[in-house]
Amino acid sequence: MKLLLRLYSFIFHLPLAFLLFAIGAFGLIDGAYNMNIDFLPWSGKTLVYTLAGIGFVGLLSVYQAIKGKMKFLFALYALIVLVLAVNGVLFSGHRYADANAFYWALAYVAGAFVAFIGALTHMRG
């Protein structure tokens, strides 16, 4: 069971970190500082730099965790993702188009929670 949780955590966080880094990097390269994502507490230039930074830290932490090093960084990154997901889905004031969209957002939060548990088992094991 621990192995499945660890694998799930890596599979969840690697594409997420890559996506966050790519969005932030393209925003930096393009100079698109008018970016806004309702789920996140930042906007504009701060959002672009934060996405690039969180994505880079995520990629670094997943890589190091797979190698068996810096396991604490991976667990910390997973916690940050979980906190941002819960805050964005439940407390951001975002309006969902319908109940189905809200259920998918809740599924993302549940997935982030399971990935965080997987990161904790990796850190302890």
N, C-alpha and C positions, 0 to 999 in steps of 0.2 A: 504494500500500500504506500509506503514512504517513497518508493521509487516512482510510482505513478504520480504522486503529488509533485515530486521534484521535476519530473519530465513535463508535466502539465505547466508548472510554473515557468520553466524555460520556454516552452512553446507559446505561452501567453505573453511573456514579457519581451522576448526577442523581437517579434514583429511590431509590437507596440513601441518599443524604444526606437526601432528603425524608423517607424512612421513619424514619431515625435521629432526625431533628429532631422528627418528629411523635410518636414514642414518648416521647422525653424531655420534650417540651412537655406532652403529656397527663399524664405522670407528675407533672410540676411543678404543673399546674393542679389535678389530682385529689388531689395529696398522697399518691400511691401510692408510698411509699418502701420498700415491702417487695418490690420488683421484683428478679428474679434471672434472668439469662440465662447458661446454663452455658458458652457459648463465650467469654464475656468475663470478664476478671479482676476486675471490680468487682461489687458488689451493693448493694442498698438505695439510700440517698440519693446516694451517690457515682455509682452507675450511672445514675441519672436525670439528674443534672447533666452527666455525661460524655457520655451519648447526645445530650442537647440541644446541648452544646457542639460535639461532633464533627459533628453534623448541620448546625449553623449554619455552621461553618467549611467543611464540604463544599459547602453551597449557595452560599456566598460564593465559594469557589474555583472551582467550575464556572462560575458566572456570569462571574466576572472572566476566566477562561481562554477562554471563548467570545468575550468582547469583545477578547481578545488582550492582557490585562493580568494581572499577578501569576501568570505561568505557573509560577513556582517553588512557589507556595502549592498549586497544583493537583497538582503532582508530589509534594509533601510529603504532601498529603492522601491521594493514591493509595498512597503508601508506607505510611502509617499503616494504611489499610484492608487492604493486603496482609499486613502484619505481624500485625495482629489476626486476620485470617482464618487464616493459617498457625498461629499460636499457639492459636487456638480449636479448629481442626479436628484438629490433630496433637498438641498438648501440653496440652490442658485437662483431660484425663481424662474427657471426655464419653463416655457409653456410647451407641452407636448401636443402633437397634432391629434392624437387619439390614444385610447388606452393601450393599444398594441405597441405604440412607440414607447410608452412608459414601461411596459413589461420588458421590452428589449433593453432599455436602460437599466432596469433592475437586474436583468440577466447579466449585463456587463459588470455591475457591482458584485453580484454573486461570484462571477468568474474571477474578479480581482481579489475577492476574499479567499477563494480556494487557492489562487496563485500565491497569496501571501502566506497561507498555511504551508504550502509547498516550499516556499523560501525559508520559512522557519524550520521546517524539518531538515532542509539542506544545511542550514546553519548549525543545527544541533548535531547532525550526524556526520 
